[in-house]
Amino acid sequence: MGGSGNLTNTLSSTSKLLEILNVRLVGAGDKVLVLSHGFGTDQSAWQRIVPYFACDYKVLLYDLVCAGSVNPDHFDFRRYTTLDAYVDDLLAILDALRIDRCAFVGHSVSAMIGILASIRRPDLFSKLVLLGASPRFLNDKEYHGGFEREEIERVFAAMEGNYNAWVRGFAPLAVGADVPAAVREFSRTLFNMRPDISLFVSRTVFNSDLRGVLGLVGAPCVIVQSARDVSVPVTVAAYLKAHLGGRSSVEILNTEGHLPHLSAPQLLVPVLRRSLAR
């Protein structure tokens, strides 16, 4: 009897998770394509990308629990101290929808979530497309992640001191290219985040170091990187290619910025098509 109750609770909580994280399936294809957004955005970041894939795929969209589109009451500061809890959420979604095979496109921190998920459940992932990915943002001896610890602490202090001012300064830098609509869109989703959650997640991301697990990835990977990205040096793409365990390749987009799905979808779409077809 107790087991039955536990099962009912599990089903109920999984169903609740799909609702909380705004899970959607769009499109009519036979294969499943998961699009997982990065820090500071939500699933709307993919709105310029989805129409190009909805004919060939069932496109799975969801919001990370830290996104401003999710009720902040659902963010558990004790649980989401590492990326593993985000991996739990992704796998719970796939299992709840009875998806046993998918291609996965992850932006920024979601690229790392996808890497960890594929290590845990290699059967689930046919391909990983890692967009603006970094296994470690901080510099370390011979490794160039792009940031010194002191720089990051200044960023955290700015976020804590005046979140609105930080967003207004950070959004144009992150977008990079002169695309005002993309800056407005990224600013909107950053402002939607509760500042304490945004700071907490930033700390989690910048304290993460996944270099040691890259060799455990067996799924084929395509690393997609903007030529000029304030958040991820182009050398990180080469590092990922050299250290990922499965077959991997690199695609450099001739654009700038950390959010090409917002600022340069016309460049990104053909690269995604080619990456997924390999």
Backbone hydrogen bonds, N-H to C=O, Kabsch-Sander energy under -0.5 kcal/mol:
donor,donor_aa,acceptor,acceptor_aa,energy
5,G,1,M,-2.1
6,N,2,G,-2.3
7,L,3,G,-2.2
8,T,4,S,-2.5
9,N,5,G,-2.5
10,T,6,N,-2.4
11,L,7,L,-2.8
12,S,8,T,-2.5
13,S,9,N,-2.7
14,T,10,T,-2.4
15,S,11,L,-2.4
16,K,12,S,-2.0
17,L,13,S,-2.1
18,L,14,T,-2.0
19,E,15,S,-1.4
20,I,16,K,-3.1
21,L,17,L,-2.7
22,N,19,E,-1.3
23,V,18,L,-2.5
24,R,61,L,-2.9
26,V,59,V,-2.7
28,A,54,A,-2.1
29,G,57,Y,-1.1
31,K,56,D,-0.8
33,L,58,K,-2.6
34,V,103,A,-3.0
35,L,60,L,-2.5
36,S,34,V,-0.6
36,S,105,V,-2.8
37,H,35,L,-0.5
37,H,62,Y,-0.5
41,T,38,G,-1.5
45,A,42,D,-2.3
46,W,43,Q,-1.9
47,Q,44,S,-1.9
49,I,46,W,-1.9
50,V,46,W,-2.5
52,Y,49,I,-1.5
53,F,50,V,-2.2
54,A,50,V,-1.5
56,D,53,F,-0.5
57,Y,53,F,-1.9
58,K,31,K,-3.3
59,V,26,V,-3.9
59,V,57,Y,-0.8
60,L,33,L,-2.9
60,L,58,K,-0.6
61,L,24,R,-2.8
61,L,59,V,-0.6
62,Y,35,L,-0.7
63,D,21,L,-2.8
67,A,64,L,-2.2
70,V,67,A,-1.7
74,H,71,N,-2.4
75,F,72,P,-1.7
76,D,74,H,-0.8
77,F,75,F,-0.8
79,R,76,D,-0.6
80,Y,76,D,-2.4
81,T,79,R,-0.6
82,T,79,R,-0.6
85,A,82,T,-0.8
87,V,83,L,-1.8
88,D,84,D,-2.3
89,D,85,A,-1.8
90,L,86,Y,-2.2
91,L,87,V,-2.6
92,A,88,D,-2.3
93,I,89,D,-2.2
94,L,90,L,-2.2
95,D,91,L,-2.4
96,A,92,A,-2.5
97,L,93,I,-1.9
98,R,95,D,-1.3
99,I,94,L,-2.9
100,D,98,R,-0.6
102,C,124,L,-2.3
103,A,32,V,-2.5
104,F,127,K,-2.6
105,V,34,V,-3.1
106,G,104,F,-0.5
106,G,129,V,-2.3
107,H,36,S,-2.4
108,S,131,L,-3.2
110,S,107,H,-2.3
111,A,108,S,-1.2
112,M,108,S,-1.1
113,I,109,V,-1.9
114,G,110,S,-2.5
115,I,111,A,-1.9
116,L,112,M,-2.4
117,A,113,I,-2.4
118,S,114,G,-2.4
119,I,115,I,-1.5
120,R,116,L,-2.0
121,R,117,A,-2.8
124,L,121,R,-1.8
125,F,121,R,-0.5
125,F,122,P,-0.6
126,S,102,C,-2.6
126,S,124,L,-0.6
127,K,102,C,-0.7
128,L,220,P,-2.4
129,V,104,F,-3.1
130,L,128,L,-0.6
130,L,222,V,-2.8
131,L,106,G,-2.6
131,L,129,V,-0.8
132,G,130,L,-0.6
132,G,224,V,-2.7
139,N,147,F,-3.1
140,D,143,Y,-2.7
143,Y,140,D,-3.3
145,G,143,Y,-0.8
147,F,137,F,-1.3
152,I,148,E,-1.9
153,E,149,R,-2.3
154,R,150,E,-1.7
155,V,151,E,-1.8
156,F,152,I,-2.6
157,A,153,E,-2.2
158,A,154,R,-2.1
159,M,155,V,-2.5
160,E,156,F,-2.3
161,G,157,A,-2.4
162,N,158,A,-2.3
166,W,162,N,-2.3
167,V,163,Y,-2.6
168,R,164,N,-2.2
169,G,165,A,-1.6
170,F,166,W,-3.0
171,A,167,V,-2.6
173,L,169,G,-0.9
174,A,170,F,-2.7
175,V,171,A,-2.4
176,G,172,P,-2.2
177,A,175,V,-2.7
177,A,256,E,-0.7
179,V,177,A,-2.0
182,A,179,V,-0.9
183,V,179,V,-1.8
184,R,180,P,-2.6
185,E,181,A,-2.2
186,F,182,A,-2.7
187,S,183,V,-2.6
188,R,184,R,-2.3
189,T,185,E,-1.9
190,L,186,F,-2.1
191,F,187,S,-2.9
192,N,188,R,-1.4
193,M,189,T,-0.7
193,M,190,L,-1.0
197,I,194,R,-0.8
198,S,194,R,-2.5
199,L,195,P,-2.4
200,F,196,D,-2.0
201,V,197,I,-2.8
202,S,198,S,-2.2
203,R,199,L,-2.3
204,T,200,F,-2.1
205,V,201,V,-2.8
206,F,202,S,-2.7
207,N,203,R,-1.5
208,S,205,V,-1.2
210,L,135,P,-2.8
213,V,210,L,-1.4
214,L,210,L,-0.7
214,L,211,R,-0.8
216,L,213,V,-2.1
217,V,214,L,-1.6
221,C,247,R,-2.8
222,V,128,L,-2.5
223,I,249,S,-3.1
224,V,130,L,-2.7
224,V,222,V,-0.6
225,Q,223,I,-0.5
225,Q,251,E,-2.5
227,A,253,L,-2.3
227,A,255,T,-0.8
228,R,255,T,-1.6
236,V,233,P,-2.0
237,A,233,P,-0.5
237,A,234,V,-0.8
238,A,234,V,-1.0
239,Y,235,T,-1.9
240,L,236,V,-2.7
241,K,237,A,-2.3
242,A,238,A,-2.1
243,H,239,Y,-1.4
243,H,240,L,-0.6
244,L,240,L,-2.5
245,G,214,L,-2.1
246,G,217,V,-0.6
249,S,221,C,-1.6
251,E,223,I,-3.1
253,L,225,Q,-2.7
253,L,251,E,-0.6
255,T,253,L,-2.6
257,G,228,R,-3.6
258,H,174,A,-3.4
262,L,259,L,-1.7
263,S,259,L,-2.4
264,A,260,P,-2.4
267,L,264,A,-1.3
268,L,264,A,-2.0
269,V,265,P,-2.8
271,V,267,L,-0.8
272,L,268,L,-2.7
273,R,269,V,-2.7
274,R,270,P,-2.3
275,S,271,V,-2.6
276,L,272,L,-2.6
277,A,273,R,-1.5
278,R,274,R,-0.9
278,R,275,S,-0.6
